[in-house]
């Protein structure tokens, strides 16, 4: 039997969300079963603790539809939409096309999580510059460390701003920790491409925290 993509719109409840179906149809969006994750036999792009992400088409444009789970403790996706609008103005994150209380329609982006990717110096610089921009905006992503929200494809993407907030930003320091200082296979692979020592990186990060100037860190990594 063909997977029914509409059956997962109210996950984890098994019921139809006629209002959301109608809203997506009015926007010209067709949800489609596609992705590496599977929910109730239906391929989807992603499934998290508070949302599910499905693939769709809007005319000839690929989109990702993020839908709030019915058992989520969040009131809406409005806060995430707010931060996406802010960072989109600086060319960061998937473009937000449409939003509703319980859904977001985003640019569909493809990439490999940084911890599984072949990370090159140009990728490091790109992520550092994006994280620096977030720091200057006083937007803390909240999930840079861990690496699963950093994707490498045609571009370097920082995705998923659901835990972002206006607080003391630690994006650059979290990135350096994730890609250079942690005792992980990913950090080990990245470190092997650079001559910088852990001590010099820690010193550069401390200086960055005082000045918000990325130059010393780029110099230490020979990325200037």
mmCIF file of the C-alpha atoms, coordinates in Angstrom:
data_MODEL
# 
_entry.id   MODEL 
# 
loop_
_atom_site.group_PDB 
_atom_site.id 
_atom_site.type_symbol 
_atom_site.label_atom_id 
_atom_site.label_alt_id 
_atom_site.label_comp_id 
_atom_site.label_asym_id 
_atom_site.label_entity_id 
_atom_site.label_seq_id 
_atom_site.pdbx_PDB_ins_code 
_atom_site.Cartn_x 
_atom_site.Cartn_y 
_atom_site.Cartn_z 
_atom_site.occupancy 
_atom_site.B_iso_or_equiv 
_atom_site.pdbx_formal_charge 
_atom_site.auth_seq_id 
_atom_site.auth_comp_id 
_atom_site.auth_asym_id 
_atom_site.auth_atom_id 
_atom_site.pdbx_PDB_model_num 
ATOM 1   C CA . UNK A 1 1   ? 0.000  0.000  0.000  1.00 0.00 ? 1   UNK A CA 1 
ATOM 2   C CA . UNK A 1 2   ? 1.291  3.471  -0.884 1.00 0.00 ? 2   UNK A CA 1 
ATOM 3   C CA . UNK A 1 3   ? 2.512  5.424  2.191  1.00 0.00 ? 3   UNK A CA 1 
ATOM 4   C CA . UNK A 1 4   ? -0.005 8.073  3.292  1.00 0.00 ? 4   UNK A CA 1 
ATOM 5   C CA . UNK A 1 5   ? 2.040  11.177 4.049  1.00 0.00 ? 5   UNK A CA 1 
ATOM 6   C CA . UNK A 1 6   ? -0.986 12.888 5.585  1.00 0.00 ? 6   UNK A CA 1 
ATOM 7   C CA . UNK A 1 7   ? -1.168 10.231 8.309  1.00 0.00 ? 7   UNK A CA 1 
ATOM 8   C CA . UNK A 1 8   ? 1.950  11.640 10.010 1.00 0.00 ? 8   UNK A CA 1 
ATOM 9   C CA . UNK A 1 9   ? 0.858  15.298 10.182 1.00 0.00 ? 9   UNK A CA 1 
ATOM 10  C CA . UNK A 1 10  ? -0.507 14.791 13.697 1.00 0.00 ? 10  UNK A CA 1 
ATOM 11  C CA . UNK A 1 11  ? 2.252  12.465 14.931 1.00 0.00 ? 11  UNK A CA 1 
ATOM 12  C CA . UNK A 1 12  ? 2.250  10.783 17.444 1.00 0.00 ? 12  UNK A CA 1 
ATOM 13  C CA . UNK A 1 13  ? -1.556 10.782 17.263 1.00 0.00 ? 13  UNK A CA 1 
ATOM 14  C CA . UNK A 1 14  ? -3.214 8.837  14.487 1.00 0.00 ? 14  UNK A CA 1 
ATOM 15  C CA . UNK A 1 15  ? -5.715 11.312 13.142 1.00 0.00 ? 15  UNK A CA 1 
ATOM 16  C CA . UNK A 1 16  ? -6.019 13.699 10.212 1.00 0.00 ? 16  UNK A CA 1 
ATOM 17  C CA . UNK A 1 17  ? -5.158 17.393 10.385 1.00 0.00 ? 17  UNK A CA 1 
ATOM 18  C CA . UNK A 1 18  ? -7.651 18.658 7.845  1.00 0.00 ? 18  UNK A CA 1 
ATOM 19  C CA . UNK A 1 19  ? -6.849 22.311 8.592  1.00 0.00 ? 19  UNK A CA 1 
ATOM 20  C CA . UNK A 1 20  ? -3.122 21.855 7.927  1.00 0.00 ? 20  UNK A CA 1 
ATOM 21  C CA . UNK A 1 21  ? -3.828 19.793 4.814  1.00 0.00 ? 21  UNK A CA 1 
ATOM 22  C CA . UNK A 1 22  ? -6.037 22.602 3.503  1.00 0.00 ? 22  UNK A CA 1 
ATOM 23  C CA . UNK A 1 23  ? -3.504 25.297 4.437  1.00 0.00 ? 23  UNK A CA 1 
ATOM 24  C CA . UNK A 1 24  ? -0.693 23.518 2.602  1.00 0.00 ? 24  UNK A CA 1 
ATOM 25  C CA . UNK A 1 25  ? -2.939 22.999 -0.417 1.00 0.00 ? 25  UNK A CA 1 
ATOM 26  C CA . UNK A 1 26  ? -3.822 26.710 -0.428 1.00 0.00 ? 26  UNK A CA 1 
ATOM 27  C CA . UNK A 1 27  ? -0.086 27.491 -0.463 1.00 0.00 ? 27  UNK A CA 1 
ATOM 28  C CA . UNK A 1 28  ? 0.364  25.199 -3.437 1.00 0.00 ? 28  UNK A CA 1 
ATOM 29  C CA . UNK A 1 29  ? 2.428  22.730 -1.413 1.00 0.00 ? 29  UNK A CA 1 
ATOM 30  C CA . UNK A 1 30  ? 2.254  18.989 -2.005 1.00 0.00 ? 30  UNK A CA 1 
ATOM 31  C CA . UNK A 1 31  ? 3.683  16.881 0.857  1.00 0.00 ? 31  UNK A CA 1 
ATOM 32  C CA . UNK A 1 32  ? 5.475  13.772 -0.410 1.00 0.00 ? 32  UNK A CA 1 
ATOM 33  C CA . UNK A 1 33  ? 6.829  10.628 1.279  1.00 0.00 ? 33  UNK A CA 1 
ATOM 34  C CA . UNK A 1 34  ? 10.606 10.999 1.068  1.00 0.00 ? 34  UNK A CA 1 
ATOM 35  C CA . UNK A 1 35  ? 13.538 10.822 3.452  1.00 0.00 ? 35  UNK A CA 1 
ATOM 36  C CA . UNK A 1 36  ? 15.861 8.526  5.372  1.00 0.00 ? 36  UNK A CA 1 
ATOM 37  C CA . UNK A 1 37  ? 13.663 8.357  8.463  1.00 0.00 ? 37  UNK A CA 1 
ATOM 38  C CA . UNK A 1 38  ? 10.460 6.332  8.631  1.00 0.00 ? 38  UNK A CA 1 
ATOM 39  C CA . UNK A 1 39  ? 7.330  7.015  10.698 1.00 0.00 ? 39  UNK A CA 1 
ATOM 40  C CA . UNK A 1 40  ? 4.490  4.489  10.526 1.00 0.00 ? 40  UNK A CA 1 
ATOM 41  C CA . UNK A 1 41  ? 5.902  3.206  7.251  1.00 0.00 ? 41  UNK A CA 1 
ATOM 42  C CA . UNK A 1 42  ? 6.089  6.716  5.785  1.00 0.00 ? 42  UNK A CA 1 
ATOM 43  C CA . UNK A 1 43  ? 9.502  8.118  4.720  1.00 0.00 ? 43  UNK A CA 1 
ATOM 44  C CA . UNK A 1 44  ? 10.143 11.546 6.285  1.00 0.00 ? 44  UNK A CA 1 
ATOM 45  C CA . UNK A 1 45  ? 13.101 13.926 6.442  1.00 0.00 ? 45  UNK A CA 1 
ATOM 46  C CA . UNK A 1 46  ? 13.384 13.955 10.214 1.00 0.00 ? 46  UNK A CA 1 
ATOM 47  C CA . UNK A 1 47  ? 11.724 13.227 13.546 1.00 0.00 ? 47  UNK A CA 1 
ATOM 48  C CA . UNK A 1 48  ? 12.664 14.956 16.780 1.00 0.00 ? 48  UNK A CA 1 
ATOM 49  C CA . UNK A 1 49  ? 11.309 15.324 20.297 1.00 0.00 ? 49  UNK A CA 1 
ATOM 50  C CA . UNK A 1 50  ? 9.150  18.311 19.422 1.00 0.00 ? 50  UNK A CA 1 
ATOM 51  C CA . UNK A 1 51  ? 8.634  18.210 15.664 1.00 0.00 ? 51  UNK A CA 1 
ATOM 52  C CA . UNK A 1 52  ? 8.570  16.128 12.520 1.00 0.00 ? 52  UNK A CA 1 
ATOM 53  C CA . UNK A 1 53  ? 9.935  17.278 9.154  1.00 0.00 ? 53  UNK A CA 1 
ATOM 54  C CA . UNK A 1 54  ? 8.485  16.119 5.852  1.00 0.00 ? 54  UNK A CA 1 
ATOM 55  C CA . UNK A 1 55  ? 9.427  16.731 2.232  1.00 0.00 ? 55  UNK A CA 1 
ATOM 56  C CA . UNK A 1 56  ? 7.260  18.615 -0.218 1.00 0.00 ? 56  UNK A CA 1 
ATOM 57  C CA . UNK A 1 57  ? 7.054  20.439 -3.521 1.00 0.00 ? 57  UNK A CA 1 
ATOM 58  C CA . UNK A 1 58  ? 5.754  23.963 -4.116 1.00 0.00 ? 58  UNK A CA 1 
ATOM 59  C CA . UNK A 1 59  ? 5.431  24.295 -7.876 1.00 0.00 ? 59  UNK A CA 1 
ATOM 60  C CA . UNK A 1 60  ? 8.963  23.373 -9.016 1.00 0.00 ? 60  UNK A CA 1 
ATOM 61  C CA . UNK A 1 61  ? 10.587 24.187 -5.674 1.00 0.00 ? 61  UNK A CA 1 
ATOM 62  C CA . UNK A 1 62  ? 11.630 21.604 -3.083 1.00 0.00 ? 62  UNK A CA 1 
ATOM 63  C CA . UNK A 1 63  ? 10.616 22.469 0.472  1.00 0.00 ? 63  UNK A CA 1 
ATOM 64  C CA . UNK A 1 64  ? 10.885 21.039 3.965  1.00 0.00 ? 64  UNK A CA 1 
ATOM 65  C CA . UNK A 1 65  ? 7.753  21.240 6.109  1.00 0.00 ? 65  UNK A CA 1 
ATOM 66  C CA . UNK A 1 66  ? 8.419  21.313 9.848  1.00 0.00 ? 66  UNK A CA 1 
ATOM 67  C CA . UNK A 1 67  ? 5.355  20.354 11.879 1.00 0.00 ? 67  UNK A CA 1 
ATOM 68  C CA . UNK A 1 68  ? 5.035  20.632 15.629 1.00 0.00 ? 68  UNK A CA 1 
ATOM 69  C CA . UNK A 1 69  ? 4.337  17.296 17.277 1.00 0.00 ? 69  UNK A CA 1 
ATOM 70  C CA . UNK A 1 70  ? 1.017  17.019 19.053 1.00 0.00 ? 70  UNK A CA 1 
ATOM 71  C CA . UNK A 1 71  ? 2.799  15.999 22.268 1.00 0.00 ? 71  UNK A CA 1 
ATOM 72  C CA . UNK A 1 72  ? 5.256  18.918 22.158 1.00 0.00 ? 72  UNK A CA 1 
ATOM 73  C CA . UNK A 1 73  ? 5.514  21.164 25.219 1.00 0.00 ? 73  UNK A CA 1 
ATOM 74  C CA . UNK A 1 74  ? 6.088  24.202 23.008 1.00 0.00 ? 74  UNK A CA 1 
ATOM 75  C CA . UNK A 1 75  ? 3.142  26.515 22.436 1.00 0.00 ? 75  UNK A CA 1 
ATOM 76  C CA . UNK A 1 76  ? 4.017  27.137 18.784 1.00 0.00 ? 76  UNK A CA 1 
ATOM 77  C CA . UNK A 1 77  ? 6.821  27.358 16.241 1.00 0.00 ? 77  UNK A CA 1 
ATOM 78  C CA . UNK A 1 78  ? 6.639  31.146 16.310 1.00 0.00 ? 78  UNK A CA 1 
ATOM 79  C CA . UNK A 1 79  ? 9.865  31.606 18.258 1.00 0.00 ? 79  UNK A CA 1 
ATOM 80  C CA . UNK A 1 80  ? 11.847 29.502 15.823 1.00 0.00 ? 80  UNK A CA 1 
ATOM 81  C CA . UNK A 1 81  ? 10.306 31.457 12.934 1.00 0.00 ? 81  UNK A CA 1 
ATOM 82  C CA . UNK A 1 82  ? 11.423 34.700 14.596 1.00 0.00 ? 82  UNK A CA 1 
ATOM 83  C CA . UNK A 1 83  ? 15.050 33.601 14.744 1.00 0.00 ? 83  UNK A CA 1 
ATOM 84  C CA . UNK A 1 84  ? 14.960 32.224 11.217 1.00 0.00 ? 84  UNK A CA 1 
ATOM 85  C CA . UNK A 1 85  ? 13.798 35.593 9.918  1.00 0.00 ? 85  UNK A CA 1 
ATOM 86  C CA . UNK A 1 86  ? 16.631 37.310 11.787 1.00 0.00 ? 86  UNK A CA 1 
ATOM 87  C CA . UNK A 1 87  ? 19.394 34.998 10.582 1.00 0.00 ? 87  UNK A CA 1 
ATOM 88  C CA . UNK A 1 88  ? 17.994 34.695 7.048  1.00 0.00 ? 88  UNK A CA 1 
ATOM 89  C CA . UNK A 1 89  ? 18.674 38.422 6.641  1.00 0.00 ? 89  UNK A CA 1 
ATOM 90  C CA . UNK A 1 90  ? 22.373 37.569 7.047  1.00 0.00 ? 90  UNK A CA 1 
ATOM 91  C CA . UNK A 1 91  ? 22.262 34.586 4.695  1.00 0.00 ? 91  UNK A CA 1 
ATOM 92  C CA . UNK A 1 92  ? 22.272 32.000 7.469  1.00 0.00 ? 92  UNK A CA 1 
ATOM 93  C CA . UNK A 1 93  ? 19.986 28.992 7.751  1.00 0.00 ? 93  UNK A CA 1 
ATOM 94  C CA . UNK A 1 94  ? 17.360 27.567 5.397  1.00 0.00 ? 94  UNK A CA 1 
ATOM 95  C CA . UNK A 1 95  ? 15.096 30.276 3.988  1.00 0.00 ? 95  UNK A CA 1 
ATOM 96  C CA . UNK A 1 96  ? 11.754 30.546 5.774  1.00 0.00 ? 96  UNK A CA 1 
ATOM 97  C CA . UNK A 1 97  ? 9.023  30.665 3.121  1.00 0.00 ? 97  UNK A CA 1 
ATOM 98  C CA . UNK A 1 98  ? 5.822  30.374 5.166  1.00 0.00 ? 98  UNK A CA 1 
ATOM 99  C CA . UNK A 1 99  ? 4.855  29.975 8.798  1.00 0.00 ? 99  UNK A CA 1 
ATOM 100 C CA . UNK A 1 100 ? 1.845  29.047 10.884 1.00 0.00 ? 100 UNK A CA 1 
ATOM 101 C CA . UNK A 1 101 ? 1.338  28.374 14.560 1.00 0.00 ? 101 UNK A CA 1 
ATOM 102 C CA . UNK A 1 102 ? 2.213  24.707 14.211 1.00 0.00 ? 102 UNK A CA 1 
ATOM 103 C CA . UNK A 1 103 ? 4.185  24.544 10.961 1.00 0.00 ? 103 UNK A CA 1 
ATOM 104 C CA . UNK A 1 104 ? 7.059  26.131 9.036  1.00 0.00 ? 104 UNK A CA 1 
ATOM 105 C CA . UNK A 1 105 ? 7.770  25.811 5.327  1.00 0.00 ? 105 UNK A CA 1 
ATOM 106 C CA . UNK A 1 106 ? 11.503 26.019 4.724  1.00 0.00 ? 106 UNK A CA 1 
ATOM 107 C CA . UNK A 1 107 ? 13.991 25.821 1.915  1.00 0.00 ? 107 UNK A CA 1 
ATOM 108 C CA . UNK A 1 108 ? 14.947 22.181 1.408  1.00 0.00 ? 108 UNK A CA 1 
ATOM 109 C CA . UNK A 1 109 ? 18.673 21.825 1.992  1.00 0.00 ? 109 UNK A CA 1 
ATOM 110 C CA . UNK A 1 110 ? 20.862 18.807 1.388  1.00 0.00 ? 110 UNK A CA 1 
ATOM 111 C CA . UNK A 1 111 ? 24.086 18.069 3.171  1.00 0.00 ? 111 UNK A CA 1 
ATOM 112 C CA . UNK A 1 112 ? 26.055 15.685 5.332  1.00 0.00 ? 112 UNK A CA 1 
ATOM 113 C CA . UNK A 1 113 ? 26.334 16.356 9.082  1.00 0.00 ? 113 UNK A CA 1 
ATOM 114 C CA . UNK A 1 114 ? 29.778 17.714 9.822  1.00 0.00 ? 114 UNK A CA 1 
ATOM 115 C CA . UNK A 1 115 ? 30.650 14.779 12.066 1.00 0.00 ? 115 UNK A CA 1 
ATOM 116 C CA . UNK A 1 116 ? 30.221 12.426 9.075  1.00 0.00 ? 116 UNK A CA 1 
ATOM 117 C CA . UNK A 1 117 ? 31.525 14.717 6.329  1.00 0.00 ? 117 UNK A CA 1 
ATOM 118 C CA . UNK A 1 118 ? 34.905 15.273 4.735  1.00 0.00 ? 118 UNK A CA 1 
ATOM 119 C CA . UNK A 1 119 ? 35.611 18.609 6.398  1.00 0.00 ? 119 UNK A CA 1 
ATOM 120 C CA . UNK A 1 120 ? 37.955 20.962 4.558  1.00 0.00 ? 120 UNK A CA 1 
ATOM 121 C CA . UNK A 1 121 ? 39.531 24.242 5.715  1.00 0.00 ? 121 UNK A CA 1 
ATOM 122 C CA . UNK A 1 122 ? 37.101 26.245 3.545  1.00 0.00 ? 122 UNK A CA 1 
ATOM 123 C CA . UNK A 1 123 ? 34.205 24.654 5.443  1.00 0.00 ? 123 UNK A CA 1 
ATOM 124 C CA . UNK A 1 124 ? 35.772 25.593 8.783  1.00 0.00 ? 124 UNK A CA 1 
ATOM 125 C CA . UNK A 1 125 ? 36.098 29.216 7.713  1.00 0.00 ? 125 UNK A CA 1 
ATOM 126 C CA . UNK A 1 126 ? 32.514 29.304 6.435  1.00 0.00 ? 126 UNK A CA 1 
ATOM 127 C CA . UNK A 1 127 ? 31.112 27.918 9.687  1.00 0.00 ? 127 UNK A CA 1 
ATOM 128 C CA . UNK A 1 128 ? 33.311 30.246 11.758 1.00 0.00 ? 128 UNK A CA 1 
ATOM 129 C CA . UNK A 1 129 ? 32.058 33.276 9.836  1.00 0.00 ? 129 UNK A CA 1 
ATOM 130 C CA . UNK A 1 130 ? 28.423 32.234 10.241 1.00 0.00 ? 130 UNK A CA 1 
ATOM 131 C CA . UNK A 1 131 ? 28.876 31.573 13.952 1.00 0.00 ? 131 UNK A CA 1 
ATOM 132 C CA . UNK A 1 132 ? 30.643 34.925 14.311 1.00 0.00 ? 132 UNK A CA 1 
ATOM 133 C CA . UNK A 1 133 ? 27.669 36.646 12.667 1.00 0.00 ? 133 UNK A CA 1 
ATOM 134 C CA . UNK A 1 134 ? 25.302 34.910 15.094 1.00 0.00 ? 134 UNK A CA 1 
ATOM 135 C CA . UNK A 1 135 ? 27.472 36.067 17.995 1.00 0.00 ? 135 UNK A CA 1 
ATOM 136 C CA . UNK A 1 136 ? 27.327 39.663 16.747 1.00 0.00 ? 136 UNK A CA 1 
ATOM 137 C CA . UNK A 1 137 ? 23.526 39.372 16.577 1.00 0.00 ? 137 UNK A CA 1 
ATOM 138 C CA . UNK A 1 138 ? 23.512 38.086 20.195 1.00 0.00 ? 138 UNK A CA 1 
ATOM 139 C CA . UNK A 1 139 ? 21.719 34.986 18.923 1.00 0.00 ? 139 UNK A CA 1 
ATOM 140 C CA . UNK A 1 140 ? 22.919 31.788 20.556 1.00 0.00 ? 140 UNK A CA 1 
ATOM 141 C CA . UNK A 1 141 ? 21.992 28.774 18.425 1.00 0.00 ? 141 UNK A CA 1 
ATOM 142 C CA . UNK A 1 142 ? 22.090 26.496 21.438 1.00 0.00 ? 142 UNK A CA 1 
ATOM 143 C CA . UNK A 1 143 ? 22.983 23.308 19.583 1.00 0.00 ? 143 UNK A CA 1 
ATOM 144 C CA . UNK A 1 144 ? 26.223 23.982 17.718 1.00 0.00 ? 144 UNK A CA 1 
ATOM 145 C CA . UNK A 1 145 ? 28.073 21.514 19.918 1.00 0.00 ? 145 UNK A CA 1 
ATOM 146 C CA . UNK A 1 146 ? 27.145 18.041 18.790 1.00 0.00 ? 146 UNK A CA 1 
ATOM 147 C CA . UNK A 1 147 ? 27.544 18.861 15.122 1.00 0.00 ? 147 UNK A CA 1 
ATOM 148 C CA . UNK A 1 148 ? 24.309 17.359 13.813 1.00 0.00 ? 148 UNK A CA 1 
ATOM 149 C CA . UNK A 1 149 ? 22.932 20.818 12.959 1.00 0.00 ? 149 UNK A CA 1 
ATOM 150 C CA . UNK A 1 150 ? 25.978 21.684 10.836 1.00 0.00 ? 150 UNK A CA 1 
ATOM 151 C CA . UNK A 1 151 ? 25.600 20.383 7.280  1.00 0.00 ? 151 UNK A CA 1 
ATOM 152 C CA . UNK A 1 152 ? 28.088 20.385 4.430  1.00 0.00 ? 152 UNK A CA 1 
ATOM 153 C CA . UNK A 1 153 ? 26.688 20.284 0.906  1.00 0.00 ? 153 UNK A CA 1 
ATOM 154 C CA . UNK A 1 154 ? 26.798 22.824 -1.885 1.00 0.00 ? 154 UNK A CA 1 
ATOM 155 C CA . UNK A 1 155 ? 26.960 25.301 0.987  1.00 0.00 ? 155 UNK A CA 1 
ATOM 156 C CA . UNK A 1 156 ? 27.711 25.112 4.682  1.00 0.00 ? 156 UNK A CA 1 
ATOM 157 C CA . UNK A 1 157 ? 24.404 25.137 6.507  1.00 0.00 ? 157 UNK A CA 1 
ATOM 158 C CA . UNK A 1 158 ? 23.496 25.820 10.113 1.00 0.00 ? 158 UNK A CA 1 
ATOM 159 C CA . UNK A 1 159 ? 20.005 24.399 10.579 1.00 0.00 ? 159 UNK A CA 1 
ATOM 160 C CA . UNK A 1 160 ? 17.359 23.989 13.286 1.00 0.00 ? 160 UNK A CA 1 
ATOM 161 C CA . UNK A 1 161 ? 16.975 27.153 15.351 1.00 0.00 ? 161 UNK A CA 1 
ATOM 162 C CA . UNK A 1 162 ? 14.307 25.780 17.684 1.00 0.00 ? 162 UNK A CA 1 
ATOM 163 C CA . UNK A 1 163 ? 16.525 26.232 20.757 1.00 0.00 ? 163 UNK A CA 1 
ATOM 164 C CA . UNK A 1 164 ? 18.006 29.572 19.698 1.00 0.00 ? 164 UNK A CA 1 
ATOM 165 C CA . UNK A 1 165 ? 17.736 32.482 22.091 1.00 0.00 ? 165 UNK A CA 1 
ATOM 166 C CA . UNK A 1 166 ? 18.842 36.018 22.863 1.00 0.00 ? 166 UNK A CA 1 
ATOM 167 C CA . UNK A 1 167 ? 21.445 35.178 25.492 1.00 0.00 ? 167 UNK A CA 1 
ATOM 168 C CA . UNK A 1 168 ? 25.207 35.287 25.834 1.00 0.00 ? 168 UNK A CA 1 
ATOM 169 C CA . UNK A 1 169 ? 26.213 33.764 22.484 1.00 0.00 ? 169 UNK A CA 1 
ATOM 170 C CA . UNK A 1 170 ? 28.668 30.882 22.439 1.00 0.00 ? 170 UNK A CA 1 
ATOM 171 C CA . UNK A 1 171 ? 28.479 29.917 18.789 1.00 0.00 ? 171 UNK A CA 1 
ATOM 172 C CA . UNK A 1 172 ? 32.141 30.381 17.847 1.00 0.00 ? 172 UNK A CA 1 
ATOM 173 C CA . UNK A 1 173 ? 33.463 28.835 21.059 1.00 0.00 ? 173 UNK A CA 1 
ATOM 174 C CA . UNK A 1 174 ? 31.042 25.888 20.696 1.00 0.00 ? 174 UNK A CA 1 
ATOM 175 C CA . UNK A 1 175 ? 32.153 25.380 17.093 1.00 0.00 ? 175 UNK A CA 1 
ATOM 176 C CA . UNK A 1 176 ? 35.847 25.354 17.989 1.00 0.00 ? 176 UNK A CA 1 
ATOM 177 C CA . UNK A 1 177 ? 35.155 22.927 20.808 1.00 0.00 ? 177 UNK A CA 1 
ATOM 178 C CA . UNK A 1 178 ? 33.152 20.621 18.537 1.00 0.00 ? 178 UNK A CA 1 
ATOM 179 C CA . UNK A 1 179 ? 35.573 20.598 15.619 1.00 0.00 ? 179 UNK A CA 1 
ATOM 180 C CA . UNK A 1 180 ? 38.945 20.819 17.366 1.00 0.00 ? 180 UNK A CA 1 
ATOM 181 C CA . UNK A 1 181 ? 38.933 20.215 21.101 1.00 0.00 ? 181 UNK A CA 1 
ATOM 182 C CA . UNK A 1 182 ? 36.587 17.324 21.787 1.00 0.00 ? 182 UNK A CA 1 
ATOM 183 C CA . UNK A 1 183 ? 37.847 13.754 21.915 1.00 0.00 ? 183 UNK A CA 1 
ATOM 184 C CA . UNK A 1 184 ? 35.819 12.580 18.937 1.00 0.00 ? 184 UNK A CA 1 
ATOM 185 C CA . UNK A 1 185 ? 36.673 11.014 15.598 1.00 0.00 ? 185 UNK A CA 1 
ATOM 186 C CA . UNK A 1 186 ? 35.402 14.123 13.826 1.00 0.00 ? 186 UNK A CA 1 
ATOM 187 C CA . UNK A 1 187 ? 37.579 16.502 15.865 1.00 0.00 ? 187 UNK A CA 1 
ATOM 188 C CA . UNK A 1 188 ? 40.573 14.229 15.374 1.00 0.00 ? 188 UNK A CA 1 
ATOM 189 C CA . UNK A 1 189 ? 40.095 14.297 11.588 1.00 0.00 ? 189 UNK A CA 1 
ATOM 190 C CA . UNK A 1 190 ? 39.749 18.070 11.539 1.00 0.00 ? 190 UNK A CA 1 
ATOM 191 C CA . UNK A 1 191 ? 42.743 18.666 13.845 1.00 0.00 ? 191 UNK A CA 1 
ATOM 192 C CA . UNK A 1 192 ? 44.959 16.601 11.561 1.00 0.00 ? 192 UNK A CA 1 
ATOM 193 C CA . UNK A 1 193 ? 44.558 19.231 8.818  1.00 0.00 ? 193 UNK A CA 1 
ATOM 194 C CA . UNK A 1 194 ? 45.839 22.083 10.972 1.00 0.00 ? 194 UNK A CA 1 
ATOM 195 C CA . UNK A 1 195 ? 49.057 22.796 12.842 1.00 0.00 ? 195 UNK A CA 1 
ATOM 196 C CA . UNK A 1 196 ? 47.314 24.746 15.607 1.00 0.00 ? 196 UNK A CA 1 
ATOM 197 C CA . UNK A 1 197 ? 47.677 23.318 19.107 1.00 0.00 ? 197 UNK A CA 1 
ATOM 198 C CA . UNK A 1 198 ? 44.832 23.001 21.583 1.00 0.00 ? 198 UNK A CA 1 
ATOM 199 C CA . UNK A 1 199 ? 46.548 25.592 23.771 1.00 0.00 ? 199 UNK A CA 1 
ATOM 200 C CA . UNK A 1 200 ? 46.753 28.151 20.958 1.00 0.00 ? 200 UNK A CA 1 
ATOM 201 C CA . UNK A 1 201 ? 43.100 27.566 20.045 1.00 0.00 ? 201 UNK A CA 1 
ATOM 202 C CA . UNK A 1 202 ? 41.925 27.944 23.632 1.00 0.00 ? 202 UNK A CA 1 
ATOM 203 C CA . UNK A 1 203 ? 43.930 31.158 23.950 1.00 0.00 ? 203 UNK A CA 1 
ATOM 204 C CA . UNK A 1 204 ? 42.439 32.480 20.691 1.00 0.00 ? 204 UNK A CA 1 
ATOM 205 C CA . UNK A 1 205 ? 38.909 31.639 21.823 1.00 0.00 ? 205 UNK A CA 1 
ATOM 206 C CA . UNK A 1 206 ? 39.464 33.442 25.138 1.00 0.00 ? 206 UNK A CA 1 
ATOM 207 C CA . UNK A 1 207 ? 40.672 36.507 23.270 1.00 0.00 ? 207 UNK A CA 1 
ATOM 208 C CA . UNK A 1 208 ? 37.692 36.276 20.925 1.00 0.00 ? 208 UNK A CA 1 
ATOM 209 C CA . UNK A 1 209 ? 35.294 36.243 23.866 1.00 0.00 ? 209 UNK A CA 1 
ATOM 210 C CA . UNK A 1 210 ? 36.800 39.538 25.046 1.00 0.00 ? 210 UNK A CA 1 
ATOM 211 C CA . UNK A 1 211 ? 36.847 41.312 21.691 1.00 0.00 ? 211 UNK A CA 1 
ATOM 212 C CA . UNK A 1 212 ? 34.423 39.527 19.326 1.00 0.00 ? 212 UNK A CA 1 
ATOM 213 C CA . UNK A 1 213 ? 37.251 39.812 16.798 1.00 0.00 ? 213 UNK A CA 1 
ATOM 214 C CA . UNK A 1 214 ? 37.679 36.661 14.725 1.00 0.00 ? 214 UNK A CA 1 
ATOM 215 C CA . UNK A 1 215 ? 41.083 37.630 13.294 1.00 0.00 ? 215 UNK A CA 1 
ATOM 216 C CA . UNK A 1 216 ? 43.310 35.917 15.865 1.00 0.00 ? 216 UNK A CA 1 
ATOM 217 C CA . UNK A 1 217 ? 41.398 32.656 15.584 1.00 0.00 ? 217 UNK A CA 1 
ATOM 218 C CA . UNK A 1 218 ? 41.629 32.752 11.795 1.00 0.00 ? 218 UNK A CA 1 
ATOM 219 C CA . UNK A 1 219 ? 45.354 33.518 12.058 1.00 0.00 ? 219 UNK A CA 1 
ATOM 220 C CA . UNK A 1 220 ? 45.960 30.589 14.412 1.00 0.00 ? 220 UNK A CA 1 
ATOM 221 C CA . UNK A 1 221 ? 44.215 28.294 11.935 1.00 0.00 ? 221 UNK A CA 1 
ATOM 222 C CA . UNK A 1 222 ? 45.964 29.917 8.929  1.00 0.00 ? 222 UNK A CA 1 
ATOM 223 C CA . UNK A 1 223 ? 42.583 30.770 7.438  1.00 0.00 ? 223 UNK A CA 1 
ATOM 224 C CA . UNK A 1 224 ? 43.161 34.518 7.067  1.00 0.00 ? 224 UNK A CA 1 
# 
